[in-house]
């Protein structure tokens, strides 16, 4: 291929879903390599809820994607050319490569992949950033203890589905909150959750209480809004809340109100901590090793929802994250 097809941010989206006019898709020359650089042919792109926040012009844990810049994304691919001593042609790698067909990297932040252990799409899913987030978020922030009850919202998603399974591995009762009977059945029948609560059924508080008869010790929060409020009211004394995401507000027209039940943090002496996986960057090899071991042993199941259409499909496919249309980790095949 003589060109690099790229998705660039053209405008900051209005509240709601992404629109096609928020992006331009264009062909650019493939740049020549400098000293210490490698050229990567991107094979799969990770689509993550955080993308909606990355394009907003406001204070966050990373600078916003600039207008005219290639859309930020984790991706995995194959090294085609290398001027770097640690990477050879043919190596499979994963990193922050962007929504494009080719990426130039100086090697920083890249992780080498073993495609004999798992297909490349799994390395941007359960063995990639979502897996690392579940691993460190639950074990380091949630700190579950054997016999405790762990609740996770958006439980059928890329991160939540792993959190519940890791909770089970650690001897906890795992309860997932998801939307619709099909997703709830997937949690209990396929992933081994002890119970699943359908927030769309209209009886969230009562159904959650029935699923957690001994209260909630750890909440792995991916949604926020009414779901977080409901969970707060049922937390046990000295419970922990690992705040991973607030997807209920990502496409809202205005900022949702703060939790009505915030008083529970005081009365139950709760600990609520936000988490960003970059905080454990130096320990990523540990997460890959442990997640890979559990996966090989059959104790940790992983599922990808691989969409086709290449980078041109990105503006439409990414919205599946915010409508709940994906089943498993959402991946775009380049």
C-alpha positions in Angstrom: 0.0 0.0 0.0 1.4 3.4 -1.0 -0.7 5.5 1.4 -2.0 5.6 5.0 -5.7 6.0 5.5 -6.4 8.0 8.7 -9.4 9.1 10.7 -8.9 12.6 12.1 -10.9 14.7 14.4 -12.7 17.5 12.4 -14.8 19.0 15.1 -15.7 18.5 18.7 -19.0 16.6 19.0 -22.1 18.2 20.5 -23.8 16.3 23.3 -25.0 12.9 22.2 -23.5 10.3 19.9 -20.6 10.9 17.5 -21.6 12.2 14.1 -19.8 11.5 10.8 -19.0 15.2 10.4 -16.9 15.1 13.5 -14.3 13.2 11.6 -12.5 13.4 8.3 -11.1 10.3 6.6 -8.2 10.9 4.3 -5.2 9.3 2.6 -1.7 10.6 3.6 1.8 9.4 2.6 3.4 6.8 4.7 6.2 8.6 6.4 9.8 7.4 6.2 11.5 6.1 9.3 13.8 8.1 11.5 16.5 6.7 13.7 15.0 4.5 16.4 11.6 4.3 14.8 9.4 1.5 13.6 6.6 1.3 11.1 3.5 -0.7 12.2 0.8 -2.1 10.0 -2.3 -1.8 12.1 -4.5 -4.9 12.2 -7.1 -4.2 14.9 -8.3 -1.1 16.7 -9.7 -1.1 20.2 -12.9 0.9 20.6 -13.3 2.2 24.2 -15.9 4.3 26.0 -13.1 6.7 27.0 -12.9 7.9 23.4 -15.9 10.2 24.0 -14.1 12.0 26.7 -10.8 12.1 24.8 -12.4 14.5 22.2 -13.9 16.9 24.8 -12.0 20.2 25.3 -11.7 20.1 29.0 -9.4 19.1 31.9 -8.8 15.4 32.1 -6.1 12.8 32.7 -4.8 13.2 29.1 -4.9 16.2 26.8 -7.9 16.2 24.4 -7.4 15.0 20.8 -6.6 18.1 18.8 -8.6 19.2 15.9 -6.9 17.8 12.8 -5.1 15.1 14.8 -5.5 11.4 14.2 -8.1 10.0 16.5 -6.5 8.4 19.6 -6.9 4.7 20.0 -5.2 1.6 21.3 -4.5 -0.8 18.5 -2.4 -3.8 17.6 -0.4 -4.6 14.5 2.7 -6.0 12.8 6.1 -4.3 12.5 6.8 -3.8 8.7 10.0 -1.8 9.0 12.3 -1.2 11.9 15.2 1.1 12.8 14.8 0.1 16.5 17.1 -2.5 18.2 14.3 -4.0 20.3 11.7 -4.5 17.5 12.2 -6.7 14.5 10.2 -6.9 11.3 7.3 -9.4 11.9 6.9 -8.6 15.6 3.3 -8.2 16.8 2.9 -5.1 19.0 0.2 -3.2 20.8 0.1 0.4 21.9 -1.5 3.8 21.4 -1.3 3.7 17.6 -4.5 5.7 16.6 -7.3 5.1 14.1 -5.2 4.6 11.0 -3.7 1.9 8.7 -0.1 2.6 9.6 1.6 4.0 12.6 5.1 5.3 13.3 6.4 4.6 16.8 9.7 5.2 18.7 8.9 2.1 20.8 7.8 3.8 24.0 4.6 2.3 25.4 4.6 -0.6 23.0 3.9 -4.1 24.2 5.1 -7.2 22.3 2.4 -9.8 21.7 2.6 -13.6 21.5 0.1 -14.5 18.8 0.6 -18.2 19.6 -1.1 -17.7 22.9 -4.0 -15.6 21.7 -5.3 -14.0 18.5 -4.4 -10.4 17.9 -7.9 -9.0 18.8 -7.6 -10.5 22.3 -4.5 -8.3 22.8 -6.6 -5.2 22.7 -9.3 -6.9 24.8 -9.0 -9.2 27.7 -5.2 -9.3 27.5 -4.9 -5.6 26.6 -6.0 -2.4 28.3 -9.5 -3.6 29.4 -7.9 -6.6 31.0 -5.3 -4.5 32.8 -8.0 -2.1 34.0 -10.1 -4.9 35.4 -7.1 -6.5 37.1 -5.6 -3.5 38.8 -8.9 -1.7 39.3 -10.5 -4.6 41.2 -7.4 -6.0 43.1 -5.6 -2.7 43.9 -8.6 -0.3 44.4 -11.5 -2.6 45.2 -9.3 -4.9 47.3 -11.8 -7.8 47.5 -11.6 -10.3 50.3 -12.8 -13.9 50.1 -16.5 -14.2 50.9 -17.3 -10.6 50.1 -19.9 -9.4 47.6 -18.6 -7.6 44.5 -21.0 -5.7 42.2 -20.0 -4.5 38.8 -22.0 -2.3 36.5 -21.8 -2.6 32.7 -20.9 -6.1 33.6 -21.2 -7.6 30.1 -18.7 -5.1 28.7 -15.0 -5.5 28.1 -13.9 -4.5 31.6 -16.9 -5.5 33.6 -17.1 -9.1 32.3 -13.5 -9.7 33.5 -14.0 -7.9 36.9 -16.8 -10.4 37.8 -14.7 -13.4 36.8 -11.7 -12.2 38.7 -13.9 -11.6 41.8 -15.0 -15.3 41.5 -11.3 -16.4 41.2 -10.7 -14.5 44.5 -13.5 -16.3 46.3 -16.1 -13.5 46.2 -19.8 -13.4 45.3 -20.0 -11.7 41.9 -23.1 -9.8 40.9 -23.4 -8.0 37.5 -25.6 -5.2 36.4 -26.4 -5.3 32.7 -29.1 -4.3 30.2 -31.5 -6.9 29.0 -32.1 -10.6 29.7 -29.6 -11.8 27.0 -26.7 -10.0 28.6 -27.7 -11.1 32.1 -27.9 -14.7 31.0 -24.5 -14.4 29.4 -23.1 -13.3 32.8 -24.5 -16.2 34.8 -24.6 -19.0 32.2 -21.3 -18.3 30.4 -19.1 -16.4 32.8 -20.2 -17.9 36.1 -21.4 -14.8 37.9 -23.5 -15.7 40.9 -26.3 -13.3 39.9 -27.2 -10.7 37.3 -29.5 -7.8 37.6 -31.3 -6.3 34.5 -31.4 -2.5 35.1 -33.8 -2.2 32.2 -36.4 -4.3 34.0 -37.5 -1.3 36.2 -36.9 -2.9 39.6 -33.2 -2.2 40.1 -33.2 -1.5 43.8 -35.3 -4.5 44.7 -33.6 -6.9 42.3 -30.1 -5.8 43.5 -31.1 -6.3 47.1 -32.3 -9.8 46.3 -29.0 -10.6 44.5 -27.0 -9.2 47.4 -28.7 -10.4 50.5 -25.6 -9.6 52.6 -25.1 -6.1 51.2 -22.3 -4.9 48.9 -18.7 -4.8 49.9 -17.1 -3.7 46.6 -18.6 -1.8 43.7 -16.7 -1.7 40.5 -18.5 1.3 38.9 -18.6 1.8 35.1 -21.9 3.6 34.7 -22.6 6.2 37.4 -25.9 8.0 37.5 -28.9 6.2 38.9 -27.1 2.9 39.0 -24.4 4.3 41.3 -27.1 5.9 43.5 -28.8 2.6 43.9 -25.6 0.8 44.8 -24.6 3.4 47.3 -27.7 2.8 49.3 -26.8 -0.9 49.7 -23.1 -0.7 50.5 -21.8 -2.3 53.7 -19.7 -0.4 56.3 -16.1 0.1 55.1 -17.1 -0.8 51.5 -14.9 0.2 48.6 -16.0 1.8 45.3 -13.6 1.5 42.3 -14.7 4.3 40.0 -13.7 3.2 36.5 -16.2 4.9 34.3 -19.3 7.0 34.1 -20.7 6.1 30.8 -24.2 7.1 31.6 -23.1 10.7 31.3 -20.7 10.5 28.3 -23.3 11.5 25.7 -25.6 13.5 28.0 -26.7 17.0 27.0 -25.7 18.3 30.4 -23.7 17.0 33.3 -25.8 14.7 35.4 -26.4 15.6 39.1 -24.1 14.2 41.7 -25.1 11.1 43.6 -28.2 11.7 45.7 -27.0 9.0 48.1 -23.5 10.5 48.6 -24.3 10.6 52.4 -23.7 6.8 52.3 -20.0 7.5 51.9 -20.1 9.2 55.3 -22.4 6.9 57.2 -21.0 3.7 55.8 -17.4 5.0 55.9 -16.9 4.1 52.3 -13.8 4.6 50.2 -14.3 5.8 46.6 -11.3 6.0 44.3 -11.1 6.8 40.7 -8.7 4.7 38.6 -6.8 5.1 35.3 -4.9 2.1 34.1 -1.8 4.3 33.3 -1.3 4.5 37.1 0.1 0.9 36.9 2.0 1.2 33.7 5.2 -0.3 35.1 3.2 -3.4 36.2 1.5 -4.2 32.9 3.7 -7.3 32.4 2.4 -8.7 35.7 -1.2 -8.2 34.6 -0.5 -9.8 31.2 1.1 -12.8 32.8 -1.6 -13.4 35.4 -4.5 -12.7 33.0 -2.9 -15.0 30.4 -2.5 -17.8 33.0 -6.1 -17.6 34.2 -7.3 -17.6 30.5 -5.1 -20.6 29.6 -6.5 -22.4 32.6 -10.1 -21.7 31.5 -10.9 -19.7 34.5 -11.1 -16.4 32.7 -13.3 -16.2 29.5 -12.9 -13.4 27.0 -15.1 -12.4 24.1 -14.6 -9.9 21.3 -17.2 -8.3 19.1 -15.1 -7.8 16.0 -16.6 -5.3 13.4 -15.4 -5.1 9.8 -15.2 -2.2 7.4 -11.8 -0.8 8.2 -11.0 2.7 9.4 -13.9 4.1 7.3 -16.4 2.4 9.5 -15.0 3.9 12.7 -17.5 6.9 13.0 -20.4 4.6 12.9 -19.1 1.5 14.8 -17.7 3.5 17.8 -21.3 4.6 18.7 -22.1 1.0 19.5 -20.3 1.6 22.8 -22.9 4.2 23.9 -26.0 2.4 22.8 -25.1 -1.0 24.3 -25.2 -2.7 20.8 -21.9 -4.5 21.3 -21.6 -8.0 22.8 -18.1 -8.2 24.3 -15.0 -6.2 23.7 -15.7 -3.9 20.7 -12.9 -4.2 18.1 -12.6 -2.8 14.6 -10.7 -4.9 12.1 -8.5 -2.8 9.8 
